[in-house]
Amino acid sequence: MAGQNTRVIVIGGGIAGTSAALALHRAGLEVLVCEAHPRTAGDLGAFLTLASNGMKALAQIGAAEAIARVGFGLTAMNALDENGTELVKRPMGDHADPLTRFRCLRWSELTAALQTEVNAQGIELRHAAALVGLTEDGSGVTAELADGTTVTGDLLVGADGLNSVVRTLIDPKAPHPRYAGQRVFYGYTDQIAPPSEPGLITMVRGQVANFGYTISPTGQVYWFARQTADALEQVGVAPSAQLRAELIEDLRKDATPTADIVAATEGILVTNARDLPDVTQWSTERVLLIGDAAHAASPATGQGASMAFEDAVILAKALRDSENQGAALKLYEQLRRPRTQHNITASAAMTGRSGAPLPASPISDEELARQLDWESTL
Ligand SMILES: Cc1cc2nc3c(=O)[nH]c(=O)nc-3n(C[C@H](O)[C@H](O)[C@H](O)COP(=O)(O)OP(=O)(O)OC[C@H]3O[C@@H](n4cnc5c(N)ncnc54)[C@H](O)[C@@H]3O)c2cc1C
């Protein structure tokens, strides 16, 4: 159906929204992206890892080279126990090719690079354009923006993240994000050089936290700690001195470098891990949720951004290959629900909330590769 002057309004210029815009543009659709933030995007300052499946999805929409220039590559991981004993060391993902290698990068760098690509493709991206309302009928969908203006299209894609406004507009009874049971701390420091090697990310299974660290090519230690505890009332930069001191004290129970890494870090960030397991309504006739708006997982699997990139490619292909929009949205949901639900369940199991064993993947690597391959028909 591509090429029939279909106009898509994408709400949210974050990870899912920008990648969807690039994919839809590649499929020949006219796209407008509306991003609430007045500049690049709002952001905690945290970093994330992009997995090989996400990089492969980006390659399908011509964005892998741009993202491979941002941050740095990860080629191997090792895991230490609380005594600092190495339990395992193995290569990560498809590490031989820089375009499919895991990458470590700041959220802001990733969004900025994706928005630069959107602009470079000539796709319209409006900032300070927050959606506050929407209406749809047989002839189209209209988005109402906070500044009082409206925009219309044939399809509206809600890529507005975990606290999605689009989600509650299409279903006022939609669930709200839940606390996934862990606080997540982040920091960066060049004041310490813990044992590492280029491209290695070290995971420490400590007594009181899951800790990860890697060292950037410029010698900066990037670290995170996931700690099971009650949700915090205040999140963001520089938590109280007490919170920082408690984390360091807890980490000192392990014979690993983690406490010293945190002690060497000045500005610490913290957030509550949340997820969104049961969004039953992903779409209406002219509206579709993608990314965290539809299927946010807790951070443990490190797959949220990669899932959004996969969403983008499969949505664009579904619209390109289906007879009409209704059939495309149905096909999209049929393909994406099992995969994204599996990620939510696996992440919850790793976070320790469900206590369940890790579920088996609902889709083989070969079938996923086929679905993502731009040249194949869905
Ligand atoms: C602590 C933590 C660690 C994580 N670590 C990883 C990791 O290592 N690897 C990984 O792959 N994923 C990770 N994730 C998950 C990943 O960050 C998300 O899955 C990803 O950001 C989802 O992208 P999104 O575009 O759907 O939502 P977002 O990134 O939240 O983007 C939504 C965008 O919509 C905009 N917006 C919101 N409301 C409106 C509105 N009304 N109108 C217009 N625009 C609006 C926002 O400003 C924002 O730019 C982590 C998440 C957390 C919380």
The ligand as an ORCA input file, in Angstrom:
! r2SCAN-3c Opt
* xyz 0 1
  C      17.127      2.439     33.788
  C      16.946      1.986     32.373
  C      17.957      1.299     31.712
  C      17.769      0.852     30.412
  N      18.799      0.207     29.773
  C      18.622     -0.230     28.511
  C      19.676     -0.878     27.798
  O      20.789     -1.069     28.308
  N      19.430     -1.265     26.515
  C      18.226     -1.070     25.903
  O      18.061     -1.438     24.738
  N      17.220     -0.450     26.546
  C      17.392     -0.031     27.826
  N      16.370      0.605     28.481
  C      15.065      0.746     27.810
  C      15.059      1.861     26.780
  O      15.568      3.058     27.316
  C      13.627      2.042     26.299
  O      13.088      0.808     25.913
  C      13.569      2.995     25.126
  O      14.005      4.275     25.535
  C      12.157      3.069     24.566
  O      12.116      4.007     23.543
  P      10.771      4.813     23.238
  O      11.097      5.686     22.095
  O       9.642      3.871     23.176
  O      10.501      5.694     24.530
  P      11.356      6.911     25.041
  O      12.774      6.644     24.827
  O      10.878      7.195     26.417
  O      10.934      8.115     24.078
  C       9.645      8.668     24.124
  C       9.697     10.049     23.492
  O       8.381     10.550     23.417
  C       8.375     11.911     23.824
  N       7.031     12.195     24.329
  C       6.463     11.799     25.496
  N       5.226     12.235     25.583
  C       4.951     12.934     24.440
  C       3.815     13.617     23.937
  N       2.666     13.687     24.631
  N       3.904     14.205     22.731
  C       5.043     14.146     22.001
  N       6.169     13.498     22.440
  C       6.108     12.900     23.643
  C       9.466     11.972     24.888
  O       9.927     13.296     25.089
  C      10.516     11.050     24.307
  O      11.418     11.717     23.458
  C      16.546      1.080     29.772
  C      15.530      1.771     30.431
  C      15.709      2.228     31.724
  C      14.609      2.981     32.421
*
